[in-house]
Structures are given as C-alpha cells and as structure tokens.
Amino acid sequence: MVEFHEFVTINRMYRHRDFELVTVSLNRPDEQKPVLEFLKKEQAANRNLIFVSADRDQLINAFDPDWSGAVPYTVLISPEGKILYREVGSVDALAVRRAIQKAMNERKPW
C-alpha cells in the first residue's frame, strides 16, 4: 500500500503504449469493501482484481511457482508470458520504469 501511488504514476506514464497495469489483492474475501475504498482513494484507473478465496496457494502456484507467497510481490510480464522483472517486498520505482521502458522499446520502439 505504501508504494501503490508509484504504480498509479507508472500506469499513467505508459498506459497509452502497449502496457497494462493489473493489480491483484490477496486480501480475504470479506475485506473487499476496504480494498475498493483504497483503490478509489488512490485513483487507480487500471485493472484491479481481488482474489476471492482464502486459499492463497491456488493463486501463488498458478501465477508463479517460484514465488514464495510473500507480499508485496511485483512482477513485470511480457505479452508472451515471460517474466521480465520480479521483486518481493519494496520496489525501486525507477528500476521498474527502466524495466518497462526497456521491454517496450525492444518490442516496439517509438
């Protein structure tokens, strides 16, 4: 939650290119209302999902078998499904933007 505003900024920077920011909340299903309130407060205009199951292992194993399940977890995935960047815990927003820019320029330079 502390760094979420950085992701909102990144989405605003790149959403007009071949980029989509998707957030996934691992909160319990009964916490859906506070999650939605947080997203509205942060003006998160990207796709925001909430995993509506108490069994977090299902999502962890389906999403990235190498992920330990620790949060926050940030991952940059190419359209082909290749993981280009991953970080558990705090992220360096500049490193994330650089990884996005590099990947986008490799696919389709301006």
Biopython code that builds the backbone (N, CA, C, O; Angstrom):
import numpy as np
from Bio.PDB.StructureBuilder import StructureBuilder

atoms = [
    (1, "MET", "N", (0.819, -1.192, 0.000)),
    (1, "MET", "CA", (0.000, 0.000, 0.000)),
    (1, "MET", "C", (0.865, 1.258, 0.000)),
    (1, "MET", "O", (0.482, 2.281, -0.568)),
    (2, "VAL", "N", (2.030, 1.179, 0.639)),
    (2, "VAL", "CA", (2.891, 2.351, 0.749)),
    (2, "VAL", "C", (3.350, 2.829, -0.626)),
    (2, "VAL", "O", (3.419, 4.033, -0.876)),
    (3, "GLU", "N", (3.661, 1.897, -1.508)),
    (3, "GLU", "CA", (4.204, 2.253, -2.819)),
    (3, "GLU", "C", (3.145, 2.299, -3.912)),
    (3, "GLU", "O", (3.478, 2.520, -5.076)),
    (4, "PHE", "N", (1.907, 2.100, -3.571)),
    (4, "PHE", "CA", (0.863, 1.990, -4.584)),
    (4, "PHE", "C", (0.784, 3.226, -5.470)),
    (4, "PHE", "O", (0.541, 3.113, -6.672)),
    (5, "HIS", "N", (0.987, 4.410, -4.886)),
    (5, "HIS", "CA", (0.921, 5.634, -5.702)),
    (5, "HIS", "C", (1.953, 5.620, -6.821)),
    (5, "HIS", "O", (1.734, 6.215, -7.876)),
    (6, "GLU", "N", (3.091, 4.936, -6.593)),
    (6, "GLU", "CA", (4.107, 4.813, -7.651)),
    (6, "GLU", "C", (3.564, 4.019, -8.831)),
    (6, "GLU", "O", (3.843, 4.344, -9.985)),
    (7, "PHE", "N", (2.791, 2.979, -8.543)),
    (7, "PHE", "CA", (2.210, 2.171, -9.620)),
    (7, "PHE", "C", (1.136, 2.942, -10.375)),
    (7, "PHE", "O", (1.003, 2.788, -11.589)),
    (8, "VAL", "N", (0.380, 3.758, -9.683)),
    (8, "VAL", "CA", (-0.609, 4.615, -10.344)),
    (8, "VAL", "C", (0.117, 5.575, -11.299)),
    (8, "VAL", "O", (-0.325, 5.790, -12.428)),
    (9, "THR", "N", (1.218, 6.140, -10.840)),
    (9, "THR", "CA", (2.014, 7.039, -11.687)),
    (9, "THR", "C", (2.570, 6.295, -12.897)),
    (9, "THR", "O", (2.506, 6.794, -14.021)),
    (10, "ILE", "N", (3.111, 5.112, -12.669)),
    (10, "ILE", "CA", (3.653, 4.308, -13.775)),
    (10, "ILE", "C", (2.557, 3.992, -14.785)),
    (10, "ILE", "O", (2.790, 4.062, -15.991)),
    (11, "ASN", "N", (1.373, 3.647, -14.310)),
    (11, "ASN", "CA", (0.265, 3.373, -15.217)),
    (11, "ASN", "C", (-0.063, 4.603, -16.061)),
    (11, "ASN", "O", (-0.293, 4.494, -17.266)),
    (12, "ARG", "N", (-0.084, 5.754, -15.433)),
    (12, "ARG", "CA", (-0.378, 6.985, -16.188)),
    (12, "ARG", "C", (0.697, 7.287, -17.217)),
    (12, "ARG", "O", (0.404, 7.836, -18.279)),
    (13, "MET", "N", (1.934, 6.935, -16.913)),
    (13, "MET", "CA", (3.040, 7.198, -17.828)),
    (13, "MET", "C", (2.975, 6.324, -19.081)),
    (13, "MET", "O", (3.281, 6.791, -20.178)),
    (14, "TYR", "N", (2.580, 5.061, -18.923)),
    (14, "TYR", "CA", (2.713, 4.095, -20.007)),
    (14, "TYR", "C", (1.403, 3.566, -20.575)),
    (14, "TYR", "O", (1.434, 2.795, -21.535)),
    (15, "ARG", "N", (0.272, 3.941, -20.033)),
    (15, "ARG", "CA", (-0.986, 3.326, -20.469)),
    (15, "ARG", "C", (-1.362, 3.632, -21.909)),
    (15, "ARG", "O", (-2.223, 2.951, -22.466)),
    (16, "HIS", "N", (-0.754, 4.623, -22.527)),
    (16, "HIS", "CA", (-1.059, 4.947, -23.923)),
    (16, "HIS", "C", (-0.158, 4.189, -24.885)),
    (16, "HIS", "O", (-0.243, 4.358, -26.101)),
    (17, "ARG", "N", (0.699, 3.358, -24.327)),
    (17, "ARG", "CA", (1.526, 2.484, -25.153)),
    (17, "ARG", "C", (1.042, 1.052, -24.945)),
    (17, "ARG", "O", (-0.028, 0.839, -24.374)),
    (18, "ASP", "N", (1.795, 0.098, -25.389)),
    (18, "ASP", "CA", (1.425, -1.313, -25.282)),
    (18, "ASP", "C", (1.759, -1.814, -23.873)),
    (18, "ASP", "O", (2.684, -2.605, -23.688)),
    (19, "PHE", "N", (0.986, -1.338, -22.879)),
    (19, "PHE", "CA", (1.244, -1.620, -21.469)),
    (19, "PHE", "C", (-0.076, -1.697, -20.719)),
    (19, "PHE", "O", (-0.987, -0.903, -20.953)),
    (20, "GLU", "N", (-0.164, -2.653, -19.823)),
    (20, "GLU", "CA", (-1.338, -2.728, -18.964)),
    (20, "GLU", "C", (-0.887, -3.058, -17.543)),
    (20, "GLU", "O", (-0.172, -4.034, -17.315)),
    (21, "LEU", "N", (-1.314, -2.236, -16.602)),
    (21, "LEU", "CA", (-1.048, -2.490, -15.192)),
    (21, "LEU", "C", (-2.248, -3.217, -14.607)),
    (21, "LEU", "O", (-3.387, -2.764, -14.724)),
    (22, "VAL", "N", (-1.975, -4.350, -13.979)),
    (22, "VAL", "CA", (-3.015, -5.114, -13.306)),
    (22, "VAL", "C", (-2.545, -5.339, -11.879)),
    (22, "VAL", "O", (-1.438, -5.825, -11.650)),
    (23, "THR", "N", (-3.394, -4.984, -10.922)),
    (23, "THR", "CA", (-3.072, -5.264, -9.531)),
    (23, "THR", "C", (-3.968, -6.387, -9.044)),
    (23, "THR", "O", (-5.121, -6.509, -9.457)),
    (24, "VAL", "N", (-3.415, -7.208, -8.156)),
    (24, "VAL", "CA", (-4.168, -8.320, -7.584)),
    (24, "VAL", "C", (-4.044, -8.218, -6.070)),
    (24, "VAL", "O", (-2.942, -8.181, -5.523)),
    (25, "SER", "N", (-5.169, -8.176, -5.418)),
    (25, "SER", "CA", (-5.200, -8.107, -3.965)),
    (25, "SER", "C", (-5.370, -9.512, -3.398)),
    (25, "SER", "O", (-6.222, -10.278, -3.846)),
    (26, "LEU", "N", (-4.551, -9.833, -2.414)),
    (26, "LEU", "CA", (-4.664, -11.127, -1.745)),
    (26, "LEU", "C", (-5.416, -11.021, -0.426)),
    (26, "LEU", "O", (-5.351, -11.925, 0.406)),
    (27, "ASN", "N", (-6.121, -9.927, -0.238)),
    (27, "ASN", "CA", (-6.912, -9.775, 0.987)),
    (27, "ASN", "C", (-7.996, -10.851, 1.025)),
    (27, "ASN", "O", (-8.365, -11.431, 0.004)),
    (28, "ARG", "N", (-8.486, -11.093, 2.225)),
    (28, "ARG", "CA", (-9.573, -12.059, 2.382)),
    (28, "ARG", "C", (-10.829, -11.534, 1.690)),
    (28, "ARG", "O", (-11.008, -10.323, 1.565)),
    (29, "PRO", "N", (-11.692, -12.434, 1.242)),
    (29, "PRO", "CA", (-12.913, -12.009, 0.543)),
    (29, "PRO", "C", (-13.757, -11.008, 1.326)),
    (29, "PRO", "O", (-14.382, -10.135, 0.725)),
    (30, "ASP", "N", (-13.788, -11.115, 2.645)),
    (30, "ASP", "CA", (-14.603, -10.189, 3.439)),
    (30, "ASP", "C", (-13.989, -8.793, 3.536)),
    (30, "ASP", "O", (-14.602, -7.885, 4.096)),
    (31, "GLU", "N", (-12.790, -8.620, 2.999)),
    (31, "GLU", "CA", (-12.126, -7.313, 3.010)),
    (31, "GLU", "C", (-12.277, -6.569, 1.680)),
    (31, "GLU", "O", (-11.577, -5.587, 1.433)),
    (32, "GLN", "N", (-13.166, -7.025, 0.848)),
    (32, "GLN", "CA", (-13.332, -6.436, -0.480)),
    (32, "GLN", "C", (-13.700, -4.953, -0.411)),
    (32, "GLN", "O", (-13.174, -4.158, -1.191)),
    (33, "LYS", "N", (-14.579, -4.569, 0.494)),
    (33, "LYS", "CA", (-15.014, -3.174, 0.583)),
    (33, "LYS", "C", (-13.859, -2.232, 0.933)),
    (33, "LYS", "O", (-13.707, -1.214, 0.259)),
    (34, "PRO", "N", (-13.030, -2.515, 1.957)),
    (34, "PRO", "CA", (-11.904, -1.612, 2.226)),
    (34, "PRO", "C", (-10.884, -1.565, 1.089)),
    (34, "PRO", "O", (-10.261, -0.530, 0.853)),
    (35, "VAL", "N", (-10.716, -2.680, 0.391)),
    (35, "VAL", "CA", (-9.806, -2.696, -0.758)),
    (35, "VAL", "C", (-10.326, -1.750, -1.837)),
    (35, "VAL", "O", (-9.563, -0.960, -2.393)),
    (36, "LEU", "N", (-11.611, -1.829, -2.128)),
    (36, "LEU", "CA", (-12.217, -0.948, -3.126)),
    (36, "LEU", "C", (-12.106, 0.513, -2.712)),
    (36, "LEU", "O", (-11.811, 1.368, -3.547)),
    (37, "GLU", "N", (-12.333, 0.808, -1.453)),
    (37, "GLU", "CA", (-12.203, 2.177, -0.955)),
    (37, "GLU", "C", (-10.770, 2.692, -1.132)),
    (37, "GLU", "O", (-10.565, 3.841, -1.522)),
    (38, "PHE", "N", (-9.790, 1.844, -0.846)),
    (38, "PHE", "CA", (-8.386, 2.219, -1.031)),
    (38, "PHE", "C", (-8.105, 2.525, -2.497)),
    (38, "PHE", "O", (-7.470, 3.533, -2.807)),
    (39, "LEU", "N", (-8.572, 1.667, -3.404)),
    (39, "LEU", "CA", (-8.327, 1.868, -4.829)),
    (39, "LEU", "C", (-8.958, 3.169, -5.325)),
    (39, "LEU", "O", (-8.364, 3.877, -6.138)),
    (40, "LYS", "N", (-10.141, 3.480, -4.845)),
    (40, "LYS", "CA", (-10.790, 4.737, -5.223)),
    (40, "LYS", "C", (-10.005, 5.933, -4.699)),
    (40, "LYS", "O", (-9.806, 6.919, -5.409)),
    (41, "LYS", "N", (-9.564, 5.836, -3.458)),
    (41, "LYS", "CA", (-8.789, 6.922, -2.856)),
    (41, "LYS", "C", (-7.497, 7.181, -3.643)),
    (41, "LYS", "O", (-7.087, 8.327, -3.823)),
    (42, "GLU", "N", (-6.874, 6.112, -4.099)),
    (42, "GLU", "CA", (-5.619, 6.228, -4.848)),
    (42, "GLU", "C", (-5.849, 6.544, -6.332)),
    (42, "GLU", "O", (-4.888, 6.742, -7.075)),
    (43, "GLN", "N", (-7.102, 6.593, -6.762)),
    (43, "GLN", "CA", (-7.471, 6.857, -8.156)),
    (43, "GLN", "C", (-6.825, 5.846, -9.107)),
    (43, "GLN", "O", (-6.238, 6.209, -10.126)),
    (44, "ALA", "N", (-6.951, 4.597, -8.749)),
    (44, "ALA", "CA", (-6.367, 3.504, -9.524)),
    (44, "ALA", "C", (-7.267, 3.183, -10.713)),
    (44, "ALA", "O", (-8.229, 2.427, -10.582)),
    (45, "ALA", "N", (-6.954, 3.753, -11.862)),
    (45, "ALA", "CA", (-7.773, 3.588, -13.065)),
    (45, "ALA", "C", (-7.365, 2.364, -13.879)),
    (45, "ALA", "O", (-7.865, 2.170, -14.987)),
    (46, "ASN", "N", (-6.481, 1.552, -13.358)),
    (46, "ASN", "CA", (-6.043, 0.338, -14.037)),
    (46, "ASN", "C", (-6.953, -0.827, -13.642)),
    (46, "ASN", "O", (-7.870, -0.667, -12.836)),
    (47, "ARG", "N", (-6.690, -1.983, -14.213)),
    (47, "ARG", "CA", (-7.457, -3.184, -13.850)),
    (47, "ARG", "C", (-7.001, -3.635, -12.462)),
    (47, "ARG", "O", (-5.810, -3.828, -12.218)),
    (48, "ASN", "N", (-7.963, -3.797, -11.566)),
    (48, "ASN", "CA", (-7.691, -4.201, -10.187)),
    (48, "ASN", "C", (-8.523, -5.425, -9.872)),
    (48, "ASN", "O", (-9.747, -5.405, -10.001)),
    (49, "LEU", "N", (-7.860, -6.487, -9.459)),
    (49, "LEU", "CA", (-8.531, -7.741, -9.164)),
    (49, "LEU", "C", (-8.372, -8.073, -7.683)),
    (49, "LEU", "O", (-7.388, -7.688, -7.053)),
    (50, "ILE", "N", (-9.336, -8.782, -7.145)),
    (50, "ILE", "CA", (-9.229, -9.297, -5.788)),
    (50, "ILE", "C", (-9.427, -10.801, -5.863)),
    (50, "ILE", "O", (-10.400, -11.288, -6.439)),
    (51, "PHE", "N", (-8.496, -11.519, -5.278)),
    (51, "PHE", "CA", (-8.561, -12.980, -5.260)),
    (51, "PHE", "C", (-9.532, -13.390, -4.169)),
    (51, "PHE", "O", (-9.223, -13.277, -2.983)),
    (52, "VAL", "N", (-10.687, -13.858, -4.558)),
    (52, "VAL", "CA", (-11.772, -14.105, -3.599)),
    (52, "VAL", "C", (-11.754, -15.543, -3.087)),
    (52, "VAL", "O", (-12.711, -16.297, -3.262)),
    (53, "SER", "N", (-10.657, -15.895, -2.459)),
    (53, "SER", "CA", (-10.546, -17.209, -1.855)),
    (53, "SER", "C", (-9.593, -17.102, -0.671)),
    (53, "SER", "O", (-8.640, -16.323, -0.694)),
    (54, "ALA", "N", (-9.857, -17.875, 0.337)),
    (54, "ALA", "CA", (-8.957, -17.903, 1.481)),
    (54, "ALA", "C", (-7.733, -18.769, 1.182)),
    (54, "ALA", "O", (-6.754, -18.727, 1.927)),
    (55, "ASP", "N", (-7.775, -19.546, 0.112)),
    (55, "ASP", "CA", (-6.672, -20.425, -0.269)),
    (55, "ASP", "C", (-5.709, -19.695, -1.193)),
    (55, "ASP", "O", (-5.798, -19.810, -2.416)),
    (56, "ARG", "N", (-4.792, -18.949, -0.602)),
    (56, "ARG", "CA", (-3.835, -18.161, -1.383)),
    (56, "ARG", "C", (-2.893, -19.016, -2.204)),
    (56, "ARG", "O", (-2.373, -18.556, -3.221)),
    (57, "ASP", "N", (-2.661, -20.267, -1.780)),
    (57, "ASP", "CA", (-1.738, -21.139, -2.505)),
    (57, "ASP", "C", (-2.192, -21.388, -3.939)),
    (57, "ASP", "O", (-1.357, -21.567, -4.825)),
    (58, "GLN", "N", (-3.495, -21.401, -4.182)),
    (58, "GLN", "CA", (-4.008, -21.582, -5.551)),
    (58, "GLN", "C", (-3.474, -20.488, -6.463)),
    (58, "GLN", "O", (-2.972, -20.767, -7.552)),
    (59, "LEU", "N", (-3.586, -19.242, -6.014)),
    (59, "LEU", "CA", (-3.126, -18.124, -6.828)),
    (59, "LEU", "C", (-1.611, -18.141, -6.963)),
    (59, "LEU", "O", (-1.082, -17.958, -8.059)),
    (60, "ILE", "N", (-0.922, -18.356, -5.873)),
    (60, "ILE", "CA", (0.539, -18.353, -5.892)),
    (60, "ILE", "C", (1.068, -19.384, -6.870)),
    (60, "ILE", "O", (1.942, -19.075, -7.680)),
    (61, "ASN", "N", (0.554, -20.598, -6.811)),
    (61, "ASN", "CA", (1.027, -21.663, -7.699)),
    (61, "ASN", "C", (0.645, -21.431, -9.149)),
    (61, "ASN", "O", (1.411, -21.765, -10.053)),
    (62, "ALA", "N", (-0.529, -20.864, -9.381)),
    (62, "ALA", "CA", (-0.959, -20.606, -10.759)),
    (62, "ALA", "C", (-0.208, -19.432, -11.370)),
    (62, "ALA", "O", (0.089, -19.426, -12.564)),
    (63, "PHE", "N", (0.095, -18.443, -10.543)),
    (63, "PHE", "CA", (0.712, -17.218, -11.043)),
    (63, "PHE", "C", (2.206, -17.375, -11.270)),
    (63, "PHE", "O", (2.705, -17.053, -12.349)),
    (64, "ASP", "N", (2.925, -17.865, -10.266)),
    (64, "ASP", "CA", (4.375, -18.004, -10.378)),
    (64, "ASP", "C", (4.840, -19.044, -9.364)),
    (64, "ASP", "O", (4.956, -18.735, -8.178)),
    (65, "PRO", "N", (5.107, -20.266, -9.808)),
    (65, "PRO", "CA", (5.521, -21.321, -8.884)),
    (65, "PRO", "C", (6.797, -20.992, -8.103)),
    (65, "PRO", "O", (7.044, -21.577, -7.049)),
    (66, "ASP", "N", (7.602, -20.064, -8.610)),
    (66, "ASP", "CA", (8.830, -19.676, -7.915)),
    (66, "ASP", "C", (8.578, -18.642, -6.813)),
    (66, "ASP", "O", (9.487, -18.320, -6.048)),
    (67, "TRP", "N", (7.367, -18.130, -6.729)),
    (67, "TRP", "CA", (7.005, -17.118, -5.738)),
    (67, "TRP", "C", (6.731, -17.799, -4.408)),
    (67, "TRP", "O", (5.991, -18.781, -4.343)),
    (68, "SER", "N", (7.327, -17.277, -3.356)),
    (68, "SER", "CA", (7.153, -17.861, -2.019)),
    (68, "SER", "C", (5.808, -17.524, -1.399)),
    (68, "SER", "O", (5.386, -18.165, -0.437)),
    (69, "GLY", "N", (5.138, -16.526, -1.943)),
    (69, "GLY", "CA", (3.858, -16.086, -1.385)),
    (69, "GLY", "C", (3.984, -14.831, -0.540)),
    (69, "GLY", "O", (2.978, -14.279, -0.095)),
    (70, "ALA", "N", (5.210, -14.375, -0.314)),
    (70, "ALA", "CA", (5.412, -13.143, 0.448)),
    (70, "ALA", "C", (4.887, -11.958, -0.360)),
    (70, "ALA", "O", (4.993, -11.929, -1.586)),
    (71, "VAL", "N", (4.321, -10.988, 0.345)),
    (71, "VAL", "CA", (3.799, -9.789, -0.310)),
    (71, "VAL", "C", (4.408, -8.560, 0.338)),
    (71, "VAL", "O", (4.787, -8.615, 1.508)),
    (72, "PRO", "N", (4.514, -7.474, -0.373)),
    (72, "PRO", "CA", (4.060, -7.313, -1.754)),
    (72, "PRO", "C", (4.973, -8.039, -2.735)),
    (72, "PRO", "O", (6.153, -8.265, -2.467)),
    (73, "TYR", "N", (4.407, -8.390, -3.853)),
    (73, "TYR", "CA", (5.115, -9.080, -4.926)),
    (73, "TYR", "C", (4.832, -8.331, -6.208)),
    (73, "TYR", "O", (3.677, -8.168, -6.601)),
    (74, "THR", "N", (5.879, -7.879, -6.855)),
    (74, "THR", "CA", (5.755, -7.118, -8.093)),
    (74, "THR", "C", (6.407, -7.914, -9.206)),
    (74, "THR", "O", (7.529, -8.401, -9.062)),
    (75, "VAL", "N", (5.699, -8.042, -10.315)),
    (75, "VAL", "CA", (6.234, -8.786, -11.448)),
    (75, "VAL", "C", (5.839, -8.078, -12.738)),
    (75, "VAL", "O", (4.711, -7.609, -12.888)),
    (76, "LEU", "N", (6.787, -8.010, -13.660)),
    (76, "LEU", "CA", (6.553, -7.453, -14.990)),
    (76, "LEU", "C", (6.598, -8.625, -15.960)),
    (76, "LEU", "O", (7.602, -9.330, -16.060)),
    (77, "ILE", "N", (5.489, -8.822, -16.675)),
    (77, "ILE", "CA", (5.348, -9.965, -17.567)),
    (77, "ILE", "C", (5.150, -9.469, -18.990)),
    (77, "ILE", "O", (4.345, -8.571, -19.239)),
    (78, "SER", "N", (5.888, -10.058, -19.919)),
    (78, "SER", "CA", (5.719, -9.708, -21.332)),
    (78, "SER", "C", (4.410, -10.297, -21.838)),
    (78, "SER", "O", (3.845, -11.185, -21.200)),
    (79, "PRO", "N", (3.917, -9.807, -22.990)),
    (79, "PRO", "CA", (2.691, -10.381, -23.568)),
    (79, "PRO", "C", (2.821, -11.879, -23.860)),
    (79, "PRO", "O", (1.818, -12.587, -23.948)),
    (80, "GLU", "N", (4.048, -12.354, -24.008)),
    (80, "GLU", "CA", (4.271, -13.783, -24.258)),
    (80, "GLU", "C", (4.316, -14.598, -22.962)),
    (80, "GLU", "O", (4.420, -15.824, -23.003)),
    (81, "GLY", "N", (4.238, -13.926, -21.826)),
    (81, "GLY", "CA", (4.243, -14.619, -20.536)),
    (81, "GLY", "C", (5.605, -14.732, -19.883)),
    (81, "GLY", "O", (5.732, -15.360, -18.832)),
    (82, "LYS", "N", (6.624, -14.139, -20.483)),
    (82, "LYS", "CA", (7.977, -14.184, -19.921)),
    (82, "LYS", "C", (8.091, -13.170, -18.777)),
    (82, "LYS", "O", (7.680, -12.018, -18.919)),
    (83, "ILE", "N", (8.649, -13.605, -17.648)),
    (83, "ILE", "CA", (8.845, -12.691, -16.517)),
    (83, "ILE", "C", (10.097, -11.856, -16.784)),
    (83, "ILE", "O", (11.198, -12.388, -16.926)),
    (84, "LEU", "N", (9.904, -10.533, -16.848)),
    (84, "LEU", "CA", (10.978, -9.603, -17.162)),
    (84, "LEU", "C", (11.568, -8.944, -15.921)),
    (84, "LEU", "O", (12.714, -8.496, -15.927)),
    (85, "TYR", "N", (10.776, -8.892, -14.864)),
    (85, "TYR", "CA", (11.207, -8.253, -13.621)),
    (85, "TYR", "C", (10.361, -8.832, -12.500)),
    (85, "TYR", "O", (9.156, -9.026, -12.658)),
    (86, "ARG", "N", (10.997, -9.107, -11.369)),
    (86, "ARG", "CA", (10.230, -9.542, -10.201)),
    (86, "ARG", "C", (10.933, -9.048, -8.955)),
    (86, "ARG", "O", (12.160, -8.980, -8.882)),
    (87, "GLU", "N", (10.113, -8.707, -7.979)),
    (87, "GLU", "CA", (10.641, -8.206, -6.712)),
    (87, "GLU", "C", (9.665, -8.564, -5.597)),
    (87, "GLU", "O", (8.458, -8.356, -5.725)),
    (88, "VAL", "N", (10.188, -9.095, -4.522)),
    (88, "VAL", "CA", (9.404, -9.346, -3.326)),
    (88, "VAL", "C", (9.742, -8.241, -2.340)),
    (88, "VAL", "O", (10.914, -7.952, -2.100)),
    (89, "GLY", "N", (8.728, -7.631, -1.775)),
    (89, "GLY", "CA", (8.954, -6.539, -0.834)),
    (89, "GLY", "C", (8.944, -5.202, -1.554)),
    (89, "GLY", "O", (8.341, -5.063, -2.618)),
    (90, "SER", "N", (9.604, -4.238, -0.980)),
    (90, "SER", "CA", (9.647, -2.886, -1.557)),
    (90, "SER", "C", (10.295, -2.901, -2.927)),
    (90, "SER", "O", (11.211, -3.679, -3.195)),
    (91, "VAL", "N", (9.803, -2.028, -3.786)),
    (91, "VAL", "CA", (10.368, -1.919, -5.129)),
    (91, "VAL", "C", (11.019, -0.562, -5.313)),
    (91, "VAL", "O", (10.675, 0.417, -4.651)),
    (92, "ASP", "N", (11.951, -0.537, -6.216)),
    (92, "ASP", "CA", (12.577, 0.706, -6.647)),
    (92, "ASP", "C", (11.795, 1.142, -7.889)),
    (92, "ASP", "O", (11.921, 0.530, -8.949)),
    (93, "ALA", "N", (10.993, 2.194, -7.758)),
    (93, "ALA", "CA", (10.122, 2.626, -8.857)),
    (93, "ALA", "C", (10.920, 2.940, -10.117)),
    (93, "ALA", "O", (10.457, 2.674, -11.226)),
    (94, "LEU", "N", (12.110, 3.502, -9.955)),
    (94, "LEU", "CA", (12.935, 3.811, -11.121)),
    (94, "LEU", "C", (13.362, 2.522, -11.828)),
    (94, "LEU", "O", (13.369, 2.470, -13.058)),
    (95, "ALA", "N", (13.714, 1.494, -11.077)),
    (95, "ALA", "CA", (14.095, 0.212, -11.682)),
    (95, "ALA", "C", (12.916, -0.402, -12.426)),
    (95, "ALA", "O", (13.096, -0.983, -13.496)),
    (96, "VAL", "N", (11.717, -0.280, -11.874)),
    (96, "VAL", "CA", (10.522, -0.800, -12.537)),
    (96, "VAL", "C", (10.286, -0.043, -13.844)),
    (96, "VAL", "O", (10.031, -0.661, -14.879)),
    (97, "ARG", "N", (10.368, 1.281, -13.805)),
    (97, "ARG", "CA", (10.162, 2.081, -15.027)),
    (97, "ARG", "C", (11.214, 1.754, -16.084)),
    (97, "ARG", "O", (10.902, 1.679, -17.273)),
    (98, "ARG", "N", (12.449, 1.561, -15.653)),
    (98, "ARG", "CA", (13.509, 1.199, -16.604)),
    (98, "ARG", "C", (13.237, -0.160, -17.244)),
    (98, "ARG", "O", (13.447, -0.334, -18.444)),
    (99, "ALA", "N", (12.772, -1.118, -16.454)),
    (99, "ALA", "CA", (12.455, -2.445, -16.995)),
    (99, "ALA", "C", (11.295, -2.360, -17.987)),
    (99, "ALA", "O", (11.319, -3.009, -19.033)),
    (100, "ILE", "N", (10.294, -1.570, -17.660)),
    (100, "ILE", "CA", (9.154, -1.381, -18.570)),
    (100, "ILE", "C", (9.624, -0.735, -19.876)),
    (100, "ILE", "O", (9.308, -1.213, -20.965)),
    (101, "GLN", "N", (10.374, 0.346, -19.752)),
    (101, "GLN", "CA", (10.853, 1.069, -20.938)),
    (101, "GLN", "C", (11.706, 0.171, -21.823)),
    (101, "GLN", "O", (11.544, 0.164, -23.043)),
    (102, "LYS", "N", (12.615, -0.589, -21.213)),
    (102, "LYS", "CA", (13.477, -1.490, -21.975)),
    (102, "LYS", "C", (12.644, -2.526, -22.725)),
    (102, "LYS", "O", (12.861, -2.771, -23.912)),
    (103, "ALA", "N", (11.699, -3.125, -22.028)),
    (103, "ALA", "CA", (10.871, -4.155, -22.659)),
    (103, "ALA", "C", (10.019, -3.579, -23.785)),
    (103, "ALA", "O", (9.872, -4.201, -24.838)),
    (104, "MET", "N", (9.466, -2.404, -23.565)),
    (104, "MET", "CA", (8.627, -1.789, -24.597)),
    (104, "MET", "C", (9.462, -1.387, -25.799)),
    (104, "MET", "O", (9.024, -1.568, -26.936)),
    (105, "ASN", "N", (10.643, -0.851, -25.581)),
    (105, "ASN", "CA", (11.494, -0.455, -26.703)),
    (105, "ASN", "C", (11.991, -1.661, -27.508)),
    (105, "ASN", "O", (12.205, -1.563, -28.716)),
    (106, "GLU", "N", (12.170, -2.786, -26.835)),
    (106, "GLU", "CA", (12.579, -3.997, -27.547)),
    (106, "GLU", "C", (11.445, -4.525, -28.433)),
    (106, "GLU", "O", (11.690, -5.067, -29.511)),
    (107, "ARG", "N", (10.221, -4.363, -27.972)),
    (107, "ARG", "CA", (9.059, -4.831, -28.730)),
    (107, "ARG", "C", (8.688, -3.880, -29.859)),
    (107, "ARG", "O", (8.436, -4.299, -30.989)),
    (108, "LYS", "N", (8.661, -2.587, -29.528)),
    (108, "LYS", "CA", (8.168, -1.596, -30.487)),
    (108, "LYS", "C", (8.741, -0.231, -30.117)),
    (108, "LYS", "O", (8.139, 0.501, -29.332)),
    (109, "PRO", "N", (9.895, 0.113, -30.674)),
    (109, "PRO", "CA", (10.480, 1.420, -30.354)),
    (109, "PRO", "C", (9.568, 2.546, -30.826)),
    (109, "PRO", "O", (8.817, 2.396, -31.790)),
    (110, "TRP", "N", (9.650, 3.675, -30.129)),
    (110, "TRP", "CA", (8.846, 4.836, -30.501)),
    (110, "TRP", "C", (9.117, 5.233, -31.898)),
    (110, "TRP", "O", (8.529, 6.195, -32.391)),
]
sb = StructureBuilder()
sb.init_structure("model")
sb.init_model(0)
sb.init_chain("A")
sb.init_seg("    ")
for serial, (resi, resn, name, xyz) in enumerate(atoms, 1):
    if name == "N":
        sb.init_residue(resn, " ", resi, " ")
    sb.init_atom(name, np.array(xyz, "f"), 0.0, 1.0, " ", f" {name:<3s}", serial, name[0])
structure = sb.get_structure()
